[in-house]
Every structure is written in structure tokens, then in C-alpha cells.
Amino acid sequence: MSSVELPALYVDSVALLVSTPRLVLVNRDPSPGETGVPVDAALALELVETGPDGVHRASARVWIDGVLAFEGGAPTEIAPAYAGPLAAVVQPPDTLRVVLHPVVPLASLATVHVRVLAQTVGGAASLDEVYSFVVEDRTAPRVVGAQALAQRTVRVAFDEPVLVPPGATFALTALGAPAVPLVAVAALVDGSIVLLTLDTEMTPDVTHEVVASGVTDLFGNAVLGPYDRAIFTGFRPARPERRRFDLWRMLPKHNRRDDQTGDLFRFIACLQEVTDLLLADVDRWPDIFDLERAPEAFVELILRDLGNPFPFEFDTMGKRRLASVLVEMYRQKGTAKGIQNAIRFFLGIDISAITPFNADTLFLGESELGVDWVLGPSDRFARYAFNIEVARTLTDRERRQFRAIVEYLKPAHTHFVDLVEPLPPVLPNHWELGLSDLGETTDLH
């Protein structure tokens, strides 16, 4: 076997030859992979023979989900289940068009599989093809459960993502007594979950029923009974395990024995609910002054109570961090360590050094006042003056904050003079051919 290496290869023309199948399936309605097909839609398709023989009608078969719906050449070609008003079979030259109209609407969200089998006249070509489509959503959403998450919060779960239109309502009914009436004042939707905010605290441990009305899925199907409701138990706040605060048990035994009608027990139960809510508020009191759990408004009050002297803007986490270190900053006020820690906390900058202030040196016959030399301070000022060096160049905003922090934390009798930042690197002068002169406009490095 030998090979020949050609110096070049030229292609004059390229022709694309496409082989078309003799029997093709076209004009399918619904089309393959289509979604949201109406439940009352008719199913249409066409068999086209691209050759001279034509479609053999007696060989054509159509199955819908495994059920024979069309049999060409049979006494009754279209099965009765698909012989609706729009059903038809038409065979112009080289084409067979079949329209199937289900008598019973298609199932909501069903995936319908269609199989088509046919041959040309004489059997020279055949076709066996399967495709599918998805029916529209006509299924109403269902309430699958409800749970009390807090004293004024109830979570309602649906079996699919839902919408809460302006007219939708959630009615809450207590199935036990005594219990306060509840009204949902807000509804927050998160996919298939709806969080209800109530107008008042619910009665703990009492069974409640929530009924949804007007809630729809993403396709406009409204929730319907009996799948529009769920049962939940009233939320009871956490309490110490060993607490015993039962008002009924606190009553004398003869008063409890004399309560034949149960009116006294029900009255005490009403007082017990109020007592439990008050105890729950007392249990939550530490959350107000706990830096990690306190609401943002109370964090602001904590900073104000600590006398926060810094006017900087902070997010909620920054305020919590500042409140946790502010007392320590007060303790370190007036020390170099305090200044270093505060600058690192607020700006994230490490101070390189805190150095004594030195006035510029005066050279007789060379220095010019106001140009390269300034009149130095008095000995008393210089004795308590200092500079601060940092390792990077600061922005204008950082310089203002830096000076404000140092001015507050430095000892009262000292003077902060200069913030010493690194100078920008000196770049060598470039050479320009025919223009630069060595030693005058450029230097050799």
C-alpha cells in the first residue's frame, strides 16, 4: 500500500444530497413536546408519501396511550371514544389526514403518547413513530397541611405553587374553647407555602381550622372544597421545663369541688391564657438586650445607652459588633493599643507605627519658608505631638474617618499631626528618540 502526497487540493463545488424518507409524519397538532394542550383539543396528523405510490390507508394505525384510536380500512375507522364532532379522515393524493376528537376530555397534566404506524401502497416504505405532549393544568390546588410557627404566624402548605389574588381570604376558626378569634391580616407566598400573619396571639394548644378561599395555582385554577382546609394546633411558646403556673390548681379544693357547671373552670382557663402570654413575654425579655438576638431597633437603643461617640454608618451586623466592643474601647481610650484596635475595627487597617512628630529641618541658605520648610511648633506642642504611619494609601473618606477616630481616642493633651502614607512608586522617565538628553531629561537606571 502506497500513498501520494499532493502539493495542493482544490474543490470546485460541493453538492448536498438529502435523502427524504418515502413516508413522513407532518402537521401534528398538538406538536411533539408541546405543553399546555387544552383538555378538549382535537388530535390531528398527516401521513405524506413523497414517492409515486401513495399512502396505504388500510395499513394506517394510530394508538393513543396504548389504545387503538384509528384503524384504516375498518368498517368504523375511528374508535367511538375518539369520534367527537371534529373527528374526520381525509385522503387527498399522496396524503392521509386523520383528526381524532376525544369524547371524554383529556386528563389534566397528563402526558399523552401517540403512536402512528403506516405503509405505502405496495409496502416499499413504512413508518412507526411515537411522540407525546402534555395536557394543560386544570387541577385545583389542594391544602395539604397547616402549622403554627409563632403566636401570630401560621404556615399553610399546598401541593403546588400558588398565588394569592387580592380577593383571596383565609378564615381561621377555633374548634375548642376558650379561644380568641383570629383574623389573617397578611399573606406572604413562597412557592407552595403561604405564611399568614394574624391580628393577635392565638390561644395555645387549642385546635384551629384554616379555610382558604380564592387561592389559585399558576394557571388560574382556584382551590375547591373539601381540599381547601387544614387543622393545626395553637402555638405554645417555649417555657422552662420545671415551671408550674396552673391557676386552676392554685384555687382551693373546695372551690374546685363546688364548680358543678364548669363555669369557674372555663373562666379560670381564660385567665390562664392571658397569664401564659404574659409569662411568654417575660421569657423573651432577655432577647431584647442580647446583642445576637435583639431586633435592630433595640440594637440602636443599646448603642445609644452605651454613649456611642462614632457617627459612622453601619449595617445591623456592624452595629452588633460595635456594641460588643464599645466598652473595651472606652477602657483602652488614651492608649496606642486602643487607637490601633479601633482603626483595625472600623477601617480594617493595621497601623505601622505611631511616631513622635519632628519638624522639618532648616538648612541655612537653602530652605525657603513656606516652600520646603515651615515654622515649627513650640517645644510644648512638639513634646506631645505624634504622627501615624500606615502601610497603604487611604481614600478621602477613610482619611476623614481615620482622623475622627484618632482624635477621639488619643490622650486629651496630645496632638495628632500627620497621617503618613506610602508615596507612590517613582517610575523612571522614558526615552524619546531624538528628544531625550541623558542627564537632562532622562536618567540611566
N, C-alpha and C positions, 0 to 999 in steps of 0.2 A: 504494500500500500504506500503510495507516494502522495505528497501534497505539493501544490504550486502556489507560491506567494505572488500575488498580483500587486503591481505598483499603485493601482487606483481602481475604484469601483464606482460606476455611475449608474443611477436608477433614473430612467426616463419617465416612467409613470407607474402609479400604484392603483390598482383596481380592487375595491372591496366587494366581495361576493357574499351576499347574505342568503342563507337557505331558509326560506319561510316554511313553517310546518303546513302540511296539507290541510289539517283540520285544527282550527283555533277557536278559543272561547273568548268572546268580546262582549262589550256593553253590559257588564254585570252591574246590577243595581239591586241592592247595595253592593258597593265595590269591595274587594278583598281588604280586610283590615279596617274597614270603616267602623266608627263608633257612634253612639247616639242615634241609632236607627229607630225610627218610630215603631211602636208596637203593632200598629195596623198597616205597616208598609207591605206593598206587593214585592215579590221577588222576581226579577226579570233577568234573562240572559239570552245570548245569541250564539249559535254554532255556525261558523263560516267555513266553507270549503274553498280553498284558494286554487284548486285544480279544476279539471273538467268534469269530475264525476258527480259532485253534489253530495249533500248530507243524507245518509240513510236514516230516515225517520224512525223506522221500526227498531233500530238499534239504540236509539237515544234513551237514556235513563237519568233521572235526577232524584237524589236522595237528600232529605232534609233531616239532619241529626239521626241518620241511620234508617229513616222511614221513607219508603218509596213514595215520592210525590208525583212523578211523571213517568209514564211508560209509553213510548211512541208506538203507534200501530195497534194498541189495545182498544177494545170497544169503548172503554172510558179511560182516555189517556191521562187526565188529571185526576188524582185521588180526591175523594169528596172533601177531605179535611183542608185541601188547598184550592178548592173550586169556588172561591169567592166571586163577587161581581166583577172584579178586574181581571180574573183569570182568562188566559187566551193562549192559542197555539197558532202561529202563522209561519208558512214556509214559502217565501219567495224563492227565486232561483239562487242556488248555492248558499242559502241561509235557512236556518231553523230558529225561530224566535219563540221562547217559552216564557210565559208570565204566570206565576203562581201567587195566588192571593189566599193566605191562611184565613180560614173561617174563624178560628179562635185566635185572638191577638197573641203575639209573641210574648214570652215571659220577660219581665223587667230584668235588665242587666244580664240576660242570658247570652252566651256565646254560641251562635248558630253556625253549624258546619254544613256546607253544601258540597255534595259530590256529583260530578257530571261524567257520564260515560256515553260515548257515541263512536260511530264508524262512518266512513264514506261509503258510497254505493260501490259494491264490489269488494270492500274490505281492504283497499290498498293503504289506507291510513286510519288510525284510531286515536281516541283521546280518552284519558282517565285523569281527571283533575279534581282537587279538593281545595276549597277556600273557606274562609269564615269571616264573620262580622259580629259586632257586639250591639245588643239592643239598648235603647235609652233607659235611663233610670226613672222608673215610675214607682219605686218602693218608698214608702214614707219612712222617715227616721223613727227610731224607737228609743225610748228611755230605758237604759239598762241598769241604772243604779244611781243612788244619791248618798252623799256623806257630808256630815257637818265637820268642817275643818277648824272652825273657831266659833266664838259666841255669836258672831254676826256674818259668818261666811258658810255657804253651802255649795258643794260641788255636785253638779248634775252631769252624768255621763250618757252619751248617745252612742249608737252603734255605727255612726258615720259622721263626717264633718257636717256641721250645721251652721245656719245663720239665724240671727235673732232680729227680725224686722221691727220697725217702730211699734207696730200693733201687737207684738207678741207679749205674753204675760206668763208669769209663774205664780200660781196660787199655792200657798202653804197653809195646811190645816193640821191642828194638833189632834191626835187620836186619843190622847189621855188628858187627865185633869189632876191638879190645876196647871194651867199653861197660859202664857201670854200670847196674844195674837201676833202673827208675824206678817210683814209685807216686804216683798223684794223691791228694793229701790234702785238697783243697778244690776246689769248682767254683762259679764265680760266673756267673750267667746275665744276659745283657743282650740281650734280644730273640732274635735268631737266632745270637748269639755266646756261647760258653761259654769262660771263662778258667779254665784248670786251674793249680793251684799244686802243684808237685812236692815230694817229700820231700828231694831232694838235687839238686845241679847235674848237668845232663845232659852226656854226652860230646860235645864239639864235633865238628861235621861228620859225625857218624855218622847214617845213615838210621834213622828210627824209624817205627813204625806205632802209631796210636792207634785203639782199637776202642770205640765207645760201646754201652752196653747199658742198657736200661730207660729211656732218654730218650724223652719223649713230646712231641707238639705240644700246642697249647692245647685240643685236642678229645679227648685221650687216646690218640691213635694212637702206638704205640711204634715206634722205629726198628728196621728189619729189614735183614738182610744181603741182598745184598752191599754195600748203601749205608750201612753203619754204621761205615766205617773210612776213614782217610786217612793219607797218608805225609807226613812232614816231616823236615827236616834239623836235627840238633842245633845249638843256638845257639853261635856263637863270639863271645866278647866282642871289642870293638874293640881294636886293638893298633897300636903305631907301625908305619908303613909299612916302615921300614928295619930293623926288629928281625929278627934271625936267631938263634933259640934252639932248634935242632934237635938233640936229644940223640943221635939215630942218626948224624947227620953228625959229631958230636963224637967218636965212637968211632974208634979206629984202623982203618985199612982192612983189616988182616989179620983183625981180629975180625969185621968185616962179611963178609969173603970166606969165613971158616970157618963161618958160620951157614948150613949147608945145609938144615936143617929149618925155619928161620924162627922157632924158639922165642925166640932172642935178640931178633929184631926185634919180636915180639909183647910180650915183657917190657919192652923199652925204650919201646914205644908206651904201655904202662900208666903208666910213669913220666912220659912226655911229657904225658899228660893232666893228671896232678897238677901238673906244672910249669907248664903253661899256666894252670891255675886259680889258682895262687899268683901268677903274673905279672899275671893279671887283677885280683886283689885289690890288688896293689901299684899298678897303674894307677889304681884307683879311690880310692886313699888321698887325693889332693887334694880329692875330693868331700866328705870329712869336715870339712875346715877351710875349705872355700869357703862364704862366707856365703849365696850364692844357691842352692847345691845341697845343702848339708848337711842331713841329717834333723833333725827338730825336737829330738830328744834331744841331738844334738851341738851345736845352737844354744844350748841351755840350758848345756851344759858350756863353750862359748865365752864366754858371758856371765859364768859363774862364774869362769873363768880371768882375765877382764878385771876382776874385782872389782866387778861391778855393784852400786852402792850404792842403787839405787832399788827399792822394794818394790812397784811398780805391776804390775797385771795387763796382759799384752799377748797378742795373738794371735801366730801364727807369723810373719806378715809384720812385725808391730811389733817382735818380738824381733830379727829380722834387721836392721831399720833401726837399732835401738838399738845392736847390736853394731858396726855400721858407723860410728857417730858417737861412741861412748863414749870412745875415746882422745882425740878432738878436744875433747870436753867436759872431760876432765882437763886438757888444755893451757890451756883458757880459764877454768879454775876460779879464782875470786877476782877476776874482771873483770865489769864491767857487760855487756859483749858476751856473755860466757859465760852470764850469767843470762838475758838476752834470748833467746839462741838455744835454751837449754834449755826455757824456758817456751813458746816457739813450737813446739818439737819435741813436748813431752809434751801440752800443752793446746791448741795451735793458737791461742794468744792473743798479740797484739802488745802489748808494754809501751809505754805512752805516755811515761812519764818515770820516772827514778829521782831523787828529790829529797831534800835534807837534811831531817832531822827538826827541826821547830820546835815548841816547847811552846806551849800556849795562853797568850794574853796576859791578864794580870791587870789588871782595872780596879778601882781603889780605890773602895769604897763601892757597887760593883755586883756584882762577881764573888763567887760563893759556892763555897767549897771542896767538892768532891765533886759539885757541881751543874753549873756551867758552867766550872769550872776545876779542874785537878788539879795537885798539887805536881810541878813539873818535875824532870827528872833533873839529875844533876851535869853540870858543864861537860865532863868527860872522856867521859861517856856520850853527850852530845849531839853532841860533836865527831865521833863515829864512827857515829852513828845515821842511818838513812835510811828513807824511805817509797817505795813503788812505786805508780804510778798506772796504771790500765788503763781501756780505753775502753768496757767493758760490765760489767754486773753478773754476778758469778760465782755458781755454785751452791755449796752447802756442801761437796760433795765436791771441787769444783775449788779452793775456798779451802784445804782441807787439803793437797791436792797442791801447790798454789802455794807455800804456806809451807814444806813439806818440801823442795821443790826449791831455793828461795832459801836456806834455812838451810844446805843442803849446799854450795852453790856460792859463797856470799858469803865475803869475806875473814874469817879467824877472829876478828880483833879488832873487827869491825864488828857493828852491831846492827840487825836488821830489825824495824821498829816497826809500821807500819800499812800495810795494803793499801787504797789509796784507790780506791773505785769510784764511778761517777757516781750522783748522787742521783736518785731517781725524780722525774719531772716534777711540778710543783706545779699542780694543777688549781684553777681559780677556784671559789669557793663559788657554789652555785646560789641562785637566789631562790625563796622560797616565799611566795606571795601571802598577805598578811595576817599573816605571821610574821616575815619578814626586815626588819631595820632597817639602812639604809645607814650604813656606818661602824662598825657594831657587830657584826652577824652576817654581813655581806656587804660586798664592796668593789666599786667600779665600775672595770672594766678597759677 
